[in-house]
């Protein structure tokens, strides 16, 4: 547990620094690094071969970053968060199918590219959109709506671990993830909801928007965790990797945020200022 906590603190610091920086370059560099590391794990889970370079994902992130930097208005006319979220939602369900079809004669590199683009890159684009949403001045500003897709998820995960270990009695999804319980799941949802509600006004959103984002994180974050658990179970592994002591791989830390991010971006895009 001590190792897990220390690793978590280091990860939070590394993540929050580019989030707090107003410019787009650090957050995009972080996204590219996560895409590269996550792609290696995803390709290993789905194809059995760890590939280091996500060609499509890197191209999408770099292209989006250039548009954000050069002409954000044009980017928003071309691609709205709703487009990213609908594409993600339509294709994410095909990822397990891709795994089951892994024995079909096809280039494994394309299989890995598809999975990491849908599962990893599109949510990262949603996070970049959230990061660049407010009109900010100066160099640093931690009051960023991007945190509404991250902090409630972290709070929910922590609550699920603490409550689940102490009070968990009823399995949530025994065939997918035997360690998860309904008690931990309820604690996850409540913690994410409360943290989102309190965080909303601190990042320029209303308490109701914060509440909504917290609820979405409490539901979608757990779905993301279960989704990755399903893929890992099919692959016959416990963790997606071993890069992070006490946590496993990059995808073991990102799975919940990746499921929440596209929907949070849509909620803020459509409802900010209305609730």
BAFI-3210 file (N, C-alpha, C; in Angstrom, 3 decimals, decimal comma, padded with zeros to 6 digits):
// residues 275
n [1|2|3|4|5|6|7|8|9|10|11|12|13|14|15|16|17|18|19|20|21|22|23|24|25|26|27|28|29|30|31|32|33|34|35|36|37|38|39|40|41|42|43|44|45|46|47|48|49|50|51|52|53|54|55|56|57|58|59|60|61|62|63|64|65|66|67|68|69|70|71|72|73|74|75|76|77|78|79|80|81|82|83|84|85|86|87|88|89|90|91|92|93|94|95|96|97|98|99|100|101|102|103|104|105|106|107|108|109|110|111|112|113|114|115|116|117|118|119|120|121|122|123|124|125|126|127|128|129|130|131|132|133|134|135|136|137|138|139|140|141|142|143|144|145|146|147|148|149|150|151|152|153|154|155|156|157|158|159|160|161|162|163|164|165|166|167|168|169|170|171|172|173|174|175|176|177|178|179|180|181|182|183|184|185|186|187|188|189|190|191|192|193|194|195|196|197|198|199|200|201|202|203|204|205|206|207|208|209|210|211|212|213|214|215|216|217|218|219|220|221|222|223|224|225|226|227|228|229|230|231|232|233|234|235|236|237|238|239|240|241|242|243|244|245|246|247|248|249|250|251|252|253|254|255|256|257|258|259|260|261|262|263|264|265|266|267|268|269|270|271|272|273|274|275]
n.u [000,828|001,960|003,854|002,120|000,777|002,897|003,706|001,339|001,273|003,491|002,646|000,364|001,534|003,151|001,153|-000,507|001,064|001,400|-001,340|-001,942|-000,499|-001,031|-000,552|-000,655|001,302|002,738|000,642|-000,088|002,297|002,431|000,160|000,961|003,114|001,705|000,091|001,971|003,072|000,742|-000,211|001,631|001,014|-001,698|-001,544|-000,078|-001,921|-004,020|-002,942|-000,743|001,750|003,940|003,862|005,583|005,114|002,434|001,065|-001,255|-002,524|-000,572|-000,377|-002,990|-003,076|-000,965|-001,825|-004,270|-003,247|-001,800|-003,904|-005,342|-003,441|-002,937|-005,451|-007,996|-010,732|-011,388|-010,890|-012,888|-015,114|-014,808|-014,568|-016,403|-016,733|-018,861|-018,711|-016,317|-017,018|-019,234|-018,065|-016,174|-017,881|-019,296|-017,333|-015,874|-017,000|-016,317|-013,759|-013,318|-014,329|-012,464|-010,362|-011,280|-011,261|-008,651|-007,236|-007,836|-006,691|-004,844|-003,170|-001,472|-000,605|-002,477|-004,694|-003,831|-003,463|-006,097|-007,391|-005,936|-006,272|-009,054|-009,598|-007,756|-006,611|-008,735|-010,186|-008,030|-007,847|-010,248|-009,674|-007,653|-009,179|-010,862|-008,916|-008,115|-010,377|-011,248|-010,852|-007,836|-005,435|-002,036|000,517|000,020|-002,662|-004,597|-007,260|-008,923|-011,286|-010,718|-010,016|-012,373|-012,853|-011,048|-010,247|-012,639|-012,772|-010,376|-010,926|-013,132|-012,017|-010,203|-011,949|-013,371|-011,411|-010,723|-013,221|-014,191|-012,287|-012,596|-015,352|-016,466|-018,551|-020,260|-019,903|-019,243|-018,776|-018,145|-017,098|-015,525|-013,961|-012,969|-012,293|-013,766|-016,486|-019,986|-020,296|-017,903|-018,268|-020,537|-019,498|-017,530|-019,087|-020,514|-018,401|-017,125|-019,230|-019,700|-017,179|-017,011|-019,170|-018,242|-015,943|-016,697|-017,395|-014,829|-013,397|-014,495|-017,094|-020,620|-022,088|-024,031|-023,216|-020,751|-021,702|-023,086|-020,947|-019,430|-021,149|-021,244|-018,559|-018,449|-019,962|-019,104|-016,357|-016,101|-017,120|-015,140|-013,006|-013,929|-014,122|-011,427|-010,570|-011,952|-010,732|-008,103|-008,546|-009,328|-006,923|-005,422|-003,873|-002,820|-002,199|-001,960|000,604|003,925|005,006|004,451|005,107|003,253|000,874|000,677|000,299|000,346|-002,220|-003,717|-004,001|-005,174|-007,573|-010,169|-010,426|-010,263|-012,680|-014,460|-013,781|-014,594|-017,402|-017,701|-016,598|-018,561|-020,779|-019,976|-019,561|-022,169|-023,837|-022,720|-023,173|-025,891|-026,884]
n.v [-001,211|001,239|001,651|001,921|004,296|006,183|006,028|006,929|009,603|010,683|010,331|011,985|014,502|014,727|014,741|016,948|019,231|019,832|020,137|022,413|024,339|026,922|027,011|024,980|023,154|021,527|019,814|018,455|017,154|015,449|013,911|012,628|011,086|009,403|008,141|006,673|004,963|003,706|002,525|000,509|-001,267|-001,871|-003,043|-005,285|-006,650|-007,227|-008,360|-009,793|-008,907|-006,428|-003,271|-000,294|002,206|004,235|004,897|006,068|007,211|009,033|010,752|011,844|013,206|015,073|016,514|017,581|019,162|021,071|022,361|023,400|025,198|026,872|027,615|027,566|028,043|027,117|024,388|023,732|024,115|022,109|019,689|018,693|018,034|016,235|014,765|013,335|011,846|010,316|008,804|007,420|006,004|004,404|002,723|001,629|-000,646|-002,543|-003,324|-005,606|-007,484|-007,341|-008,524|-011,187|-011,878|-012,184|-014,252|-014,227|-013,865|-011,083|-007,897|-007,509|-005,105|-003,247|-003,988|-003,417|-000,645|000,230|-000,431|001,061|003,645|004,095|003,413|004,873|007,254|008,956|009,638|011,039|013,234|014,455|015,242|017,128|019,032|019,850|020,962|023,209|024,711|027,033|030,647|031,758|033,598|034,601|032,271|030,051|028,117|026,357|025,971|024,337|022,981|020,444|018,941|017,979|015,639|014,007|014,239|013,505|010,825|009,786|010,134|008,453|005,931|005,648|005,602|003,281|001,306|001,533|001,241|-001,046|-003,011|-003,086|-003,361|-004,794|-007,294|-008,379|-009,571|-007,666|-008,079|-010,968|-012,745|-011,156|-009,324|-010,398|-009,168|-006,850|-005,215|-004,678|-002,931|-001,443|-000,323|001,337|003,123|004,262|005,618|007,492|008,972|010,054|011,612|013,496|014,770|015,840|017,640|019,484|020,346|021,596|024,537|025,448|025,197|026,860|026,114|025,437|024,374|022,394|021,458|020,424|018,419|016,778|015,985|014,612|012,466|011,221|010,491|008,683|006,590|006,002|005,807|003,450|001,642|001,812|000,714|-001,905|-002,670|-002,722|-004,712|-006,881|-007,164|-007,717|-010,115|-011,760|-011,825|-013,138|-011,990|-010,200|-007,464|-004,593|-003,887|-003,356|-000,976|000,929|000,930|-000,865|-000,241|-001,303|-001,174|001,626|001,767|000,630|002,712|004,658|003,714|004,270|007,110|007,466|006,448|008,221|010,786|011,552|011,827|013,652|015,883|016,356|016,923|019,317|020,910|021,150|021,855|023,718|026,717|026,492|024,951]
n.w [000,000|000,788|-001,239|-003,395|-002,724|-002,745|-005,438|-006,576|-005,694|-007,023|-009,676|-009,690|-009,335|-011,644|-013,536|-012,844|-013,185|-016,085|-016,517|-015,038|-016,370|-018,650|-021,426|-024,466|-025,195|-023,119|-022,138|-024,425|-025,062|-022,862|-023,431|-025,806|-024,853|-023,070|-024,947|-026,413|-024,415|-023,481|-025,834|-026,278|-024,205|-024,746|-027,305|-026,621|-024,971|-026,752|-029,078|-028,378|-029,007|-028,176|-029,294|-029,997|-031,201|-031,716|-034,552|-035,826|-033,577|-032,607|-034,809|-034,847|-032,372|-032,633|-034,887|-033,929|-031,850|-033,296|-034,633|-032,441|-031,543|-033,764|-034,859|-033,097|-033,317|-035,905|-035,595|-033,749|-035,310|-037,163|-035,708|-033,056|-029,490|-029,271|-031,599|-031,250|-028,975|-029,845|-031,879|-030,378|-028,579|-030,374|-031,381|-029,266|-028,187|-030,016|-029,506|-027,725|-029,542|-031,577|-030,262|-030,028|-032,655|-033,282|-034,435|-037,046|-040,441|-040,737|-040,666|-037,667|-036,690|-037,553|-036,094|-033,481|-033,751|-034,242|-031,803|-029,829|-030,750|-030,527|-027,838|-026,374|-027,656|-028,621|-026,196|-024,982|-026,672|-026,011|-023,402|-023,893|-025,222|-023,120|-021,452|-022,869|-022,913|-021,245|-021,432|-020,677|-018,725|-018,187|-017,048|-015,437|-014,163|-012,179|-011,973|-013,847|-016,115|-017,033|-014,868|-013,850|-015,123|-014,045|-011,205|-009,667|-010,486|-009,442|-006,720|-006,437|-007,075|-004,950|-002,732|-003,331|-003,041|-000,286|001,125|-000,086|000,639|003,380|003,956|001,902|000,655|-001,223|-004,414|-007,362|-010,148|-010,721|-012,650|-014,199|-012,688|-009,833|-007,393|-007,028|-005,403|-004,582|-002,482|-002,547|-005,065|-004,742|-002,878|-004,462|-006,418|-004,796|-003,631|-005,904|-006,900|-004,819|-004,673|-007,267|-007,170|-005,242|-006,517|-008,883|-008,764|-008,204|-010,517|-012,349|-013,070|-012,504|-009,328|-009,889|-012,398|-011,678|-009,972|-011,795|-013,467|-011,586|-010,988|-013,494|-013,742|-011,622|-012,595|-015,296|-014,949|-013,463|-015,301|-017,231|-015,835|-015,447|-018,103|-018,934|-017,189|-018,213|-020,752|-019,935|-018,593|-020,690|-021,983|-020,170|-018,107|-015,150|-014,761|-016,940|-017,481|-016,103|-015,375|-013,414|-010,089|-007,721|-008,951|-011,505|-014,947|-017,323|-018,501|-016,491|-014,740|-016,265|-017,256|-016,133|-016,275|-019,037|-019,993|-018,881|-019,834|-022,643|-022,389|-020,310|-021,572|-023,534|-021,894|-020,607|-022,837|-023,904|-021,771|-020,044|-018,328|-018,534|-016,548]
ca.u [000,000|002,842|004,405|001,023|000,527|004,016|003,609|000,196|001,647|004,372|001,819|-000,492|002,380|003,528|-000,051|-001,081|001,905|000,943|-002,735|-001,960|000,133|-002,065|-000,230|-001,084|002,416|002,998|-000,435|-000,020|003,455|002,016|-000,769|001,733|003,838|000,723|-000,331|003,040|003,150|-000,509|-000,305|002,451|000,266|-002,909|-001,173|000,307|-003,119|-004,900|-002,272|000,373|002,998|004,000|004,350|005,932|004,766|001,051|001,159|-002,496|-002,753|000,362|-000,773|-004,199|-002,748|-000,144|-002,678|-005,187|-002,476|-001,508|-005,139|-005,591|-002,446|-003,032|-006,794|-008,923|-012,082|-011,561|-010,970|-014,187|-016,100|-014,624|-014,766|-016,920|-016,624|-019,908|-018,214|-015,347|-017,697|-020,042|-017,133|-015,624|-018,911|-019,664|-016,240|-015,235|-017,543|-015,712|-012,420|-013,303|-014,529|-011,168|-009,559|-011,763|-010,946|-007,209|-006,675|-008,120|-005,512|-004,863|-001,982|-001,664|-000,348|-003,733|-005,528|-003,342|-003,733|-007,527|-007,738|-005,354|-006,865|-010,392|-009,591|-006,804|-006,350|-009,923|-010,358|-006,973|-008,260|-011,295|-009,013|-006,992|-010,250|-011,251|-007,810|-008,053|-011,714|-011,400|-009,947|-006,983|-004,347|-000,889|001,148|-000,435|-004,031|-005,019|-008,727|-009,178|-012,378|-010,176|-009,954|-013,662|-012,806|-009,939|-010,238|-013,697|-012,392|-009,365|-011,594|-013,952|-011,133|-009,678|-013,043|-013,698|-010,382|-010,815|-014,491|-014,296|-011,449|-013,062|-016,757|-016,946|-019,043|-021,050|-019,149|-019,868|-018,685|-017,260|-016,442|-014,617|-013,007|-013,448|-012,009|-014,666|-017,726|-021,028|-020,028|-016,879|-018,837|-021,397|-018,591|-016,912|-020,055|-020,796|-017,213|-016,950|-020,308|-019,456|-015,984|-017,380|-020,023|-017,403|-014,900|-017,257|-017,170|-013,398|-012,821|-015,274|-018,382|-021,605|-022,160|-024,810|-022,368|-019,808|-022,437|-023,316|-019,669|-019,066|-021,982|-020,778|-017,277|-018,720|-020,514|-018,263|-015,046|-016,179|-017,271|-013,819|-012,213|-014,425|-013,775|-010,026|-010,481|-012,418|-009,696|-006,982|-008,943|-009,248|-005,504|-004,816|-002,880|-003,377|-002,012|-001,642|002,053|004,601|005,763|004,154|005,143|002,048|-000,303|000,626|000,694|-000,278|-003,651|-004,365|-004,269|-005,937|-008,792|-011,389|-010,449|-010,481|-014,105|-015,218|-013,397|-015,413|-018,756|-017,554|-016,409|-019,876|-021,627|-019,555|-019,778|-023,575|-024,644|-022,084|-023,931|-027,323|-027,282]
ca.v [000,000|002,400|001,832|002,397|005,700|006,979|006,093|007,785|011,003|011,072|010,428|013,168|015,678|014,758|015,060|018,257|020,319|020,260|020,585|023,773|025,258|027,415|026,694|023,667|022,254|020,475|018,825|017,629|016,270|014,402|013,032|011,798|010,100|008,421|007,367|005,722|003,948|002,946|001,720|-000,689|-002,194|-002,310|-003,981|-006,527|-007,332|-007,655|-009,112|-010,559|-008,282|-005,056|-002,340|000,934|003,454|004,348|005,802|006,831|008,012|010,162|011,683|012,554|014,127|016,168|017,333|018,343|020,179|022,148|023,119|024,169|026,261|027,785|028,144|026,766|028,208|026,217|023,027|023,535|023,998|020,827|018,548|019,014|016,895|015,256|013,883|012,418|010,941|009,363|007,880|006,568|005,107|003,448|001,797|001,014|-001,987|-003,470|-003,721|-007,035|-008,279|-007,410|-009,533|-012,521|-012,147|-012,002|-015,336|-014,009|-013,375|-009,632|-007,295|-007,245|-003,701|-002,519|-004,329|-002,639|000,771|000,467|-000,488|002,150|004,912|004,225|003,274|005,775|008,558|009,812|010,263|012,026|014,443|015,085|015,898|018,325|020,006|020,399|021,776|024,467|025,318|028,402|031,721|031,935|034,561|034,192|031,003|028,950|028,181|025,001|025,911|023,915|021,995|019,110|018,231|017,343|014,293|013,281|014,202|012,628|009,433|009,416|010,023|007,243|004,754|005,550|005,183|001,886|000,453|001,578|000,666|-002,412|-003,912|-003,173|-003,750|-005,500|-008,656|-008,855|-009,374|-006,824|-008,749|-012,053|-013,365|-010,199|-008,799|-010,977|-008,343|-005,698|-005,494|-003,656|-001,929|-000,573|000,404|002,413|004,127|004,937|006,560|008,578|009,818|010,800|012,607|014,566|015,524|016,620|018,742|020,495|020,825|022,386|025,988|025,750|025,166|027,728|025,533|025,532|023,168|021,366|020,864|019,584|017,244|015,917|015,394|013,628|011,282|010,554|009,847|007,551|005,488|005,665|005,384|002,037|000,879|001,751|-000,231|-003,239|-002,950|-003,152|-005,996|-007,894|-007,372|-008,399|-011,497|-012,483|-011,987|-013,988|-011,261|-009,465|-006,038|-004,273|-003,729|-003,293|000,277|001,721|000,084|-000,834|000,069|-002,079|-000,440|002,923|001,592|000,344|003,997|005,526|003,097|004,951|008,468|007,385|006,251|009,389|012,028|012,007|012,211|014,899|016,954|016,643|017,555|020,701|021,605|021,401|022,296|024,782|027,958|026,208|024,347]
ca.w [000,000|000,838|-002,580|-004,219|-002,386|-003,235|-006,896|-006,881|-005,480|-008,127|-010,878|-009,569|-009,555|-013,065|-014,312|-012,528|-013,695|-017,409|-016,434|-014,507|-017,318|-019,556|-022,816|-024,926|-025,496|-022,124|-022,039|-025,637|-024,912|-021,930|-024,146|-026,734|-024,044|-022,609|-026,112|-026,728|-023,369|-023,464|-027,058|-026,080|-023,359|-025,450|-028,370|-025,964|-024,503|-027,834|-030,141|-027,849|-029,432|-027,688|-030,315|-029,283|-031,877|-032,191|-035,704|-035,987|-032,380|-032,579|-035,875|-034,420|-031,281|-033,154|-035,760|-033,072|-031,140|-034,246|-034,853|-031,225|-031,454|-034,896|-035,095|-032,297|-033,849|-037,045|-035,070|-033,122|-036,378|-037,837|-034,813|-031,732|-028,568|-029,553|-032,654|-030,653|-028,049|-030,600|-032,530|-029,319|-028,064|-031,414|-031,684|-028,098|-028,009|-030,966|-029,072|-027,368|-030,745|-032,248|-029,563|-030,368|-034,060|-033,430|-035,233|-038,466|-041,171|-040,894|-040,045|-036,248|-036,412|-037,744|-034,954|-032,350|-034,024|-034,042|-030,383|-029,045|-031,204|-029,957|-026,383|-025,727|-028,279|-028,664|-024,878|-024,750|-027,400|-025,205|-022,276|-024,416|-025,472|-021,820|-020,949|-023,601|-022,961|-020,722|-021,842|-019,515|-018,828|-017,398|-017,392|-014,603|-013,670|-011,858|-012,013|-015,216|-016,147|-017,290|-013,590|-013,588|-015,688|-013,427|-009,736|-009,138|-010,747|-008,438|-005,420|-006,463|-007,008|-003,586|-001,853|-003,633|-002,448|001,174|001,584|-000,590|001,424|004,772|004,092|000,718|000,863|-002,364|-005,660|-008,383|-011,456|-010,317|-013,797|-014,835|-011,699|-008,567|-006,230|-006,920|-004,682|-004,670|-001,447|-003,098|-006,200|-004,214|-002,301|-005,613|-006,996|-003,852|-003,481|-007,154|-006,989|-003,846|-005,068|-008,447|-006,718|-004,597|-007,418|-009,974|-008,649|-008,131|-011,867|-013,226|-013,429|-011,435|-008,495|-010,563|-013,420|-010,956|-009,508|-012,961|-013,879|-010,571|-011,184|-014,712|-013,416|-010,749|-013,395|-016,447|-014,471|-013,099|-016,544|-017,851|-015,059|-015,763|-019,497|-018,990|-016,496|-019,160|-021,758|-019,276|-018,305|-021,955|-022,321|-019,164|-017,316|-014,006|-014,999|-018,338|-017,564|-014,806|-015,361|-012,219|-008,886|-006,900|-009,758|-012,737|-016,150|-017,599|-018,736|-015,218|-014,112|-017,165|-017,774|-015,674|-016,824|-020,481|-020,255|-018,428|-020,502|-023,774|-021,964|-019,555|-022,559|-024,130|-020,876|-020,414|-024,103|-024,142|-020,612|-019,271|-018,343|-018,568|-015,271]
c.u [000,860|003,421|003,349|000,761|001,641|003,979|002,464|000,517|002,554|003,559|000,942|000,307|002,738|002,338|-000,512|-000,231|001,500|-000,520|-002,801|-001,351|-000,876|-001,796|-000,557|000,061|002,639|001,910|-000,443|001,172|003,128|001,092|-000,031|002,499|002,884|000,247|000,706|003,097|001,902|-000,667|000,479|001,697|-000,969|-002,577|-000,739|-000,897|-003,911|-004,227|-001,154|001,728|002,988|004,653|004,494|005,371|003,311|000,969|-000,077|-002,719|-001,850|-000,020|-001,997|-003,881|-001,942|-000,975|-003,632|-004,453|-002,156|-002,741|-005,475|-004,682|-002,650|-004,407|-007,814|-010,349|-012,363|-011,701|-012,346|-015,305|-016,028|-015,001|-015,201|-016,734|-017,679|-019,454|-017,227|-016,056|-018,522|-019,171|-016,572|-016,658|-019,275|-018,602|-015,672|-015,736|-016,955|-014,347|-012,372|-013,500|-013,230|-010,281|-009,980|-011,458|-009,446|-006,578|-007,005|-006,863|-005,625|-003,594|-002,247|-001,451|-001,623|-004,691|-005,134|-003,634|-005,199|-007,852|-007,197|-005,906|-008,212|-010,346|-008,784|-006,781|-007,560|-010,230|-009,269|-007,283|-009,343|-010,693|-008,296|-008,024|-010,683|-010,172|-007,798|-009,381|-011,761|-010,425|-009,106|-005,890|-003,216|-000,351|000,562|-001,868|-004,529|-006,538|-009,172|-010,275|-011,926|-010,154|-011,263|-013,747|-011,754|-010,097|-011,391|-013,405|-011,386|-010,011|-012,424|-013,124|-010,608|-010,734|-013,388|-012,693|-010,547|-012,073|-014,623|-013,498|-012,003|-014,470|-017,277|-017,327|-019,699|-020,317|-019,938|-019,900|-017,681|-016,481|-015,411|-013,534|-013,450|-013,247|-012,966|-015,977|-018,732|-020,798|-018,977|-017,393|-019,707|-020,541|-017,903|-017,846|-020,303|-019,615|-016,995|-017,990|-020,049|-018,252|-016,278|-018,214|-019,201|-016,392|-015,440|-016,990|-015,690|-012,738|-013,692|-016,596|-019,343|-021,561|-022,945|-024,002|-021,326|-020,457|-022,664|-022,035|-019,206|-019,857|-021,538|-019,455|-017,498|-019,261|-019,535|-016,870|-015,033|-016,373|-015,932|-012,920|-012,624|-014,078|-012,331|-009,848|-010,919|-011,341|-008,504|-007,322|-008,887|-007,800|-004,769|-003,732|-003,581|-003,312|-001,691|-000,145|002,652|005,404|005,620|004,119|003,874|000,773|-000,440|001,126|-000,010|-001,784|-004,402|-004,708|-005,176|-007,324|-010,069|-011,519|-010,782|-011,955|-014,921|-014,995|-014,288|-016,790|-018,722|-017,386|-017,731|-020,762|-021,265|-019,790|-021,230|-024,309|-023,999|-022,854|-025,434|-027,806|-026,343]
c.v [001,257|002,706|002,393|003,889|006,593|007,122|007,007|009,262|011,511|011,257|011,679|014,438|015,832|015,153|016,485|019,415|020,739|020,688|022,039|024,782|025,640|027,014|025,260|022,672|021,179|019,413|017,918|016,684|015,126|013,404|012,102|010,716|009,007|007,542|006,308|004,599|003,067|002,048|000,421|-001,725|-002,739|-003,327|-005,318|-007,328|-007,943|-008,547|-010,003|-010,006|-006,820|-004,149|-000,962|002,202|003,429|005,363|006,678|007,746|009,224|011,205|012,496|013,585|015,318|017,089|018,187|019,452|021,359|023,007|023,972|025,387|027,311|028,426|027,280|026,854|027,276|024,780|022,761|023,465|022,629|019,646|019,038|017,811|015,826|014,259|012,871|011,388|009,904|008,337|006,892|005,547|004,036|002,366|001,069|-000,403|-003,014|-003,967|-005,167|-007,942|-008,431|-008,447|-010,935|-012,890|-012,098|-013,089|-015,205|-013,514|-011,877|-009,080|-006,957|-005,780|-002,877|-002,783|-003,509|-001,153|001,099|000,567|000,711|003,502|005,135|004,311|004,374|007,166|009,476|010,413|011,284|013,329|015,195|015,826|017,172|019,414|020,661|021,327|023,151|025,216|026,747|029,387|032,101|032,958|034,092|032,846|029,813|029,175|026,749|024,848|025,568|022,848|020,584|018,268|017,528|015,951|013,433|013,123|013,367|011,143|008,951|009,220|008,749|005,978|004,543|005,050|003,717|000,933|000,373|000,869|-000,780|-003,399|-004,125|-003,750|-004,600|-006,946|-009,233|-008,550|-008,554|-007,519|-009,889|-012,640|-012,446|-009,738|-009,245|-010,077|-007,183|-006,105|-004,370|-002,551|-000,931|000,263|001,567|003,521|004,922|006,008|007,752|009,527|010,661|011,910|013,782|015,420|016,373|017,835|019,851|021,114|021,768|023,881|026,362|025,778|025,925|027,178|025,653|024,283|022,040|020,676|019,953|018,299|016,255|015,221|014,342|012,341|010,497|009,832|008,603|006,346|005,048|005,221|003,904|001,151|000,735|000,753|-001,666|-003,636|-003,436|-004,497|-007,135|-008,212|-008,113|-009,855|-012,346|-012,763|-012,855|-013,317|-010,501|-007,958|-005,809|-004,122|-003,683|-002,006|001,030|000,825|000,248|-000,597|-000,827|-001,261|000,896|002,786|001,242|001,629|004,876|005,002|003,849|006,347|008,445|007,178|007,487|010,610|012,430|012,495|013,486|016,078|017,339|017,374|019,025|021,516|022,037|022,091|023,399|026,082|027,751|025,555|024,842]
c.w [000,000|-000,540|-003,527|-003,998|-002,934|-004,750|-007,309|-006,716|-006,605|-009,408|-010,856|-009,848|-011,029|-013,933|-014,097|-013,043|-015,110|-017,431|-015,990|-015,460|-018,392|-021,004|-023,172|-025,061|-024,430|-022,065|-023,268|-025,595|-023,956|-022,628|-025,106|-025,979|-023,560|-023,757|-026,464|-025,695|-023,345|-024,670|-026,910|-025,247|-024,055|-026,534|-027,787|-025,510|-025,653|-028,869|-029,632|-028,240|-029,015|-028,718|-029,703|-029,904|-032,351|-033,340|-035,827|-034,790|-032,303|-033,615|-035,467|-033,347|-031,782|-034,036|-034,934|-032,337|-032,049|-034,497|-033,638|-031,164|-032,543|-035,016|-034,355|-032,845|-035,012|-036,577|-034,486|-034,148|-037,054|-036,954|-033,436|-030,807|-028,811|-030,619|-032,113|-029,784|-028,790|-031,310|-031,522|-028,857|-029,089|-031,609|-030,468|-027,872|-028,954|-030,515|-028,581|-028,572|-031,519|-031,587|-029,988|-031,815|-034,326|-034,287|-036,716|-039,164|-041,447|-040,262|-038,580|-035,919|-036,576|-036,595|-033,728|-032,528|-033,784|-032,556|-029,618|-029,470|-030,548|-028,436|-025,700|-026,344|-028,280|-027,285|-024,550|-025,483|-026,631|-024,014|-022,726|-024,677|-024,156|-021,269|-021,594|-023,629|-022,433|-021,360|-020,624|-019,788|-017,919|-017,851|-016,635|-014,141|-013,435|-011,886|-013,426|-015,231|-016,499|-016,009|-013,262|-014,201|-015,017|-011,911|-009,167|-009,362|-009,720|-007,070|-005,341|-006,353|-005,586|-002,613|-002,073|-002,996|-000,932|001,668|001,141|000,235|002,833|004,888|002,932|000,996|-000,393|-003,671|-006,688|-009,734|-011,307|-011,490|-014,452|-013,870|-010,310|-007,352|-006,029|-006,260|-004,879|-003,636|-001,932|-004,242|-005,749|-003,608|-003,404|-006,165|-006,073|-003,718|-004,730|-007,274|-006,053|-004,233|-006,295|-008,079|-006,063|-005,530|-008,488|-009,865|-008,624|-009,512|-012,864|-013,697|-012,250|-010,560|-009,159|-011,670|-012,777|-010,473|-010,645|-013,389|-012,866|-010,724|-012,415|-014,477|-012,563|-011,489|-014,482|-016,027|-014,105|-014,330|-017,255|-017,152|-015,378|-017,200|-019,597|-018,293|-017,413|-020,191|-021,153|-018,983|-019,571|-022,343|-021,302|-018,344|-016,195|-014,220|-016,471|-018,559|-016,174|-014,638|-014,040|-010,985|-008,047|-007,673|-010,979|-013,909|-016,275|-017,764|-017,457|-014,464|-014,960|-017,491|-017,388|-016,271|-018,315|-020,821|-019,878|-019,320|-021,678|-023,362|-021,136|-020,511|-023,205|-023,135|-020,694|-021,679|-024,272|-022,986|-019,787|-019,427|-018,351|-017,279|-014,186]
res [x|x|x|x|x|x|x|x|x|x|x|x|x|x|x|x|x|x|x|x|x|x|x|x|x|x|x|x|x|x|x|x|x|x|x|x|x|x|x|x|x|x|x|x|x|x|x|x|x|x|x|x|x|x|x|x|x|x|x|x|x|x|x|x|x|x|x|x|x|x|x|x|x|x|x|x|x|x|x|x|x|x|x|x|x|x|x|x|x|x|x|x|x|x|x|x|x|x|x|x|x|x|x|x|x|x|x|x|x|x|x|x|x|x|x|x|x|x|x|x|x|x|x|x|x|x|x|x|x|x|x|x|x|x|x|x|x|x|x|x|x|x|x|x|x|x|x|x|x|x|x|x|x|x|x|x|x|x|x|x|x|x|x|x|x|x|x|x|x|x|x|x|x|x|x|x|x|x|x|x|x|x|x|x|x|x|x|x|x|x|x|x|x|x|x|x|x|x|x|x|x|x|x|x|x|x|x|x|x|x|x|x|x|x|x|x|x|x|x|x|x|x|x|x|x|x|x|x|x|x|x|x|x|x|x|x|x|x|x|x|x|x|x|x|x|x|x|x|x|x|x|x|x|x|x|x|x|x|x|x|x|x|x|x|x|x|x|x|x|x|x|x|x|x|x]
***
